[in-house]
Amino acid sequence: MEFIDNAVSSRIKRISNALHRLCTNDIAEQELTSSQAYVLAWLAHQQQPVYPSDISKRFGLKHPTVSGILQRLDAKGFISFVPDPDHRRKRILLTEKSRFCDEWLKTRISQNERMLLDGMSQEEIQTLCNLLDRVIGNINSAGALSESCEKEVYND
């Protein structure tokens, strides 16, 4: 195996960098980073109360990273926190500002997905998702996803 030219990790990094640039340029007019946009889009489609720990689990992020994303979304007026009467923690609520940009985000994320998967059949897309899930599982099993790696990828 060639060290760099054929390395899977090199391809993944190139995809990550390109996707980050695309998303950052695409959502700059909403004053959001790509990480904030993905979290906001996910929050908009949750039916149950959501807590920071739910975001950690969904996106595979450590608590300090999630806290930073949520603090910035709160400061920009996209979310608010309310005490949960049944728990000692705070629930995340969307504001009117976030509801206003939800359709815009959905459209942009959908367009980016179509661009990424252009020319692939449903079977190929499913295979790609399965393989990427396996890669994520392998990384998680090895304990290789560290906070320092998260900060590089989710640079908020």
N, C-alpha and C positions, 0 to 999 in steps of 0.2 A: 504494500500500500504506500502510495506517495504520501509524504508527511503532510503537506499543506493543501496541495491541489485537489486531492480526493478525500480530504478529511470531512466527515459529517459535521463535526463541531464547527469547522470553518464555514460551511454552508449555512448552518443555523445562525451563526453570528452575523453573517452577511444579510440574511433574511431579517433578523432582528433589527439590525441597524437601518436597513432600508424601510422597514415597516414603521420604525420609530420616527424616522424623518418624514415619511408620508403622513402619518397621523399628526405629528406635531405641526406641520405646515397646514394641514387640512383643518385642524380645530383651533388654530391660533386666534381666529376671529371671535371665538367664544371665550377666550382667555383661560383655556384649559390645557393641561398637559395630556399626553396620551393615557397615562395611568389614571388620571382623574376622570377622563372621559369614559374609559372602560368601566371604572367603578360606578360612576354615575349612571351609565346605561344599564348596568346590571341591577343597581338599586331600584331603578324605575320599573322593573318587571318582577319585583318580589311581592308576593301576596302576604307573607308573614312579617312580623316585626323583625328588623335587622339590627344586629349589633356589630361592633368592630371585629369580634372574633369570627363572625360569619364571613366577613370579607377576607380575613386571614386564611381561612380554610378554602374559600372559593378560588382565590388567586395565588395561593401558596406563598403568602408574604408574612414576614415577622411583624409582631405588634408595633414596634417603633415605625416601621415603614407605613403601615396602615394608619397609624396615628397622624403621621405627617400628611398623608394624602387627605384624610378627613379634616384635619385642621385647616388646610388650605381651601378645601371645598366650603367649609363653614365660613372662613374669612371672606370668600368671594360671594357668599350668599346663596350657594346651591343647596346646602343642607343645614339642618339644625339638630341639636341633641335635646332629647326630653327624658327625664327620669322615668324608668319603667316601674310602675307600682308593684309588680310581681318579682322584680329582681333588684339587685343593688347596682346595676349598671344602667347605662343610658342607651336608649334606642336612637336610631338615625332616622330622621324624617326629611323628605324632600320638600323644598320650598317651591313657591310659584315660579321662581326664576329657573329652577331645574326642570320643572314640568314644561315650561315654555321651550326649552332647548332639547327636550326628549325626542321629538319627532325629527329634528335636525340631526341629532346624534345617530338615531336609528338609520336614517337615510345614508349618512356618511359611512357608518360602519358597514352597512349592507353593500354599498358601492365598493368599498375596499375589499370586502370578502369576495365579491364577484370578480374583481380584478385579480386577486390572488389565485383564484381557482379557475380562471379562464382556460377553456380548452380541456378541462378535466371532466370525465364522466362521473356520475354519482358513485359508481363502484370505486373509482380512483380516489375520489374525495373521502369516502369511508375508509379505504385502506390507509390513506395519508393520516387521517385522524387517529386511527387505531395505532399506527406506527409512532406517531408523535406522543400519544398517551403512554405507549410503552417506554419511550425515551424518558418522558417525565417520571414515570414510575421507577425506572432504573436510576435516575439521578436522585430521586427521593430516597430510594433504598440504600444508596451509597452514602447518604447524608451529605451529598455534595452541594446542595442548595443552601448556601450560607447567606447571612445578612449582607456581607460585603458584596456578594454576587448580586443580590437583590438591588442594592443601591446603584449598581452599575446599570442594571436593566431598567429599573423603575426610578430613574433619576428625576425626582421631583424637586 
